[in-house]
Amino acid sequence: MKHLTILSLLLPALAFPAALPPGYVATPVGVLPATCVTSVPSGSTVQPGGPCAQAQTSAALTIHDASTHTVIHPTGWLAATIAYNFSAPFPGKLSARWVVPPPGTANPDATAFLFPGLASVVSSASQPSVKPMILQPVLQQQNGISGAASWRCDDGTNCVHSEYIWAYPGDLLQGIVESSGCSASSGLCQTWTITTINVTRGTSTVLYTGVAGQKMTVMYGLALEAYGIDWCSQLPRSGSTTATDIEVWSLPTIFPTLPGGQIIGPPHGERIYPAWTSYTPITNSFCTFSAVAGRVPSNGNRDITVLTWSTSP
């Protein structure tokens, strides 16, 4: 199924953002040709790969026009908390909750994403044919409309996402990325389940995916990404959002099996306490961004991420 923007799914009369290069769409991994992005029904099982074989991310976007104090189409990630586990225990499950912020000033050209997630990092020298990938429960806002879906993207090549569910300002979302059929020693899993839940509305959308023998080594507490933004006011107008109840579990260390060899037991092991770092790559923008992580002992040592950004001009 061809890719549809959130607007064309929720309001079919509206088209792709005009500010992007012709034939391109904004995704939570970059700006890709629309032909490289696929939408599938909730509950679908997909495998890595897709119609695009080479890196397709468009670099035809700029950051800042100092003469007018406007942000011209930011190139992606604006603020995030990130942690890495390149050796065991590898992450086998991540869960986070966050509240839908009010969208920024309506602009059909602007798209903002908020998401937690897990990702792989692959050495291109050792595995040149393998692309890193990211598994993301995603909130997307465009032209004053909010929706959520579960995404799996190969870095710069292909993305697939489940169908969108509605989201409204103040709704509580929960995102879960969870493994199954894993080896704790190698960090490899047969299947990953990406679940995006609107807790307030009682709705959810799910994507099951293989990962082509890759291990998840990167954790995102919460990330803000945007494209086609001309003014800071087009970012979510709350100026901040907080992810709470962030928990990460390792892959299981023991796999109980039935006589036929079937693996049973929980798909994750012990709690991991990531060493979160702040990531705010845009330094020459009139808008400002920050990312702060913390741990809350009174809430079972669950983590939080607070992202803030300017909303004027």
VENMO-V497423 format. One record per residue. SS is DSSP state (@ for helix, = for strand, . for the rest). OMEGA is omega in whole degrees, 0 to 359 (999 if undefined). Layout:
# VENMO-V497423
ss->[SS	SS]
omega->[OMEGA	OMEGA]
This chain:
# VENMO-V497423
ss->[.	=	.	.	.	@	@	@	@	@	.	.	.	.	.	.	.	.	.	.	.	.	.	=	=	=	=	.	.	=	=	=	=	@	@	@	=	=	=	=	.	.	.	=	=	=	.	.	.	.	.	.	.	.	.	.	.	.	.	.	.	.	.	=	=	.	.	.	.	=	=	.	.	.	.	=	=	=	=	=	=	=	=	=	.	.	.	.	.	.	=	=	=	=	=	=	=	=	=	.	.	.	.	.	.	.	.	.	.	.	=	=	=	=	=	=	=	=	=	.	.	.	.	.	.	.	.	.	.	.	.	.	=	=	=	=	=	=	=	=	=	=	.	.	=	=	=	=	=	=	=	=	=	=	.	.	.	.	=	=	=	=	.	.	=	=	=	.	.	.	.	=	=	=	=	=	=	=	=	=	=	=	.	.	.	.	.	.	=	=	=	=	=	=	=	=	=	=	.	.	.	.	=	=	=	=	=	=	=	.	.	.	.	.	.	.	.	=	=	=	=	=	=	=	=	=	=	.	.	.	.	@	@	@	.	.	.	.	.	=	=	=	=	=	=	=	=	=	=	=	.	.	.	.	.	=	=	.	.	.	.	.	=	=	.	.	.	.	.	.	=	=	.	.	.	.	=	=	=	.	.	.	.	.	.	.	.	.	=	=	=	=	=	=	=	=	@	@	@	.	.	=	=	=	=	=	=	=	=	.	.	.	.]
omega->[181	179	173	174	178	181	182	175	185	176	189	183	183	188	178	177	184	185	179	176	182	179	181	176	176	175	178	171	180	178	186	169	181	181	181	186	186	175	180	178	175	181	180	174	183	177	179	182	182	186	184	186	183	177	188	185	180	175	185	180	178	188	197	175	187	184	181	181	177	174	184	173	179	186	167	191	182	180	180	164	188	173	185	170	183	175	182	4	177	178	178	178	173	178	178	176	174	183	179	177	175	180	176	179	185	178	183	180	189	177	176	178	170	183	160	176	175	181	174	172	185	174	181	179	182	181	187	182	185	179	172	179	181	181	194	162	196	165	180	178	180	177	177	181	180	174	183	180	177	187	163	182	167	189	173	181	187	172	171	179	175	179	182	167	180	172	183	178	181	177	175	176	171	176	181	172	191	183	171	181	190	167	182	183	182	183	183	182	180	187	172	179	179	184	177	188	166	185	182	185	181	180	179	176	194	174	174	184	164	182	174	175	178	176	178	185	183	181	177	177	173	180	172	181	182	178	175	181	178	181	178	182	178	169	179	195	174	182	178	170	184	170	181	177	178	179	176	177	177	169	181	180	179	180	173	181	173	182	180	180	181	180	175	178	184	181	179	184	186	175	170	178	187	172	186	173	180	180	177	191	184	184	183	182	174	173	177	185	174	178	182	177	178	179	188	181	182	179	177	182	174	184	173	171	176	175	176	180	178	183	175	5	999]
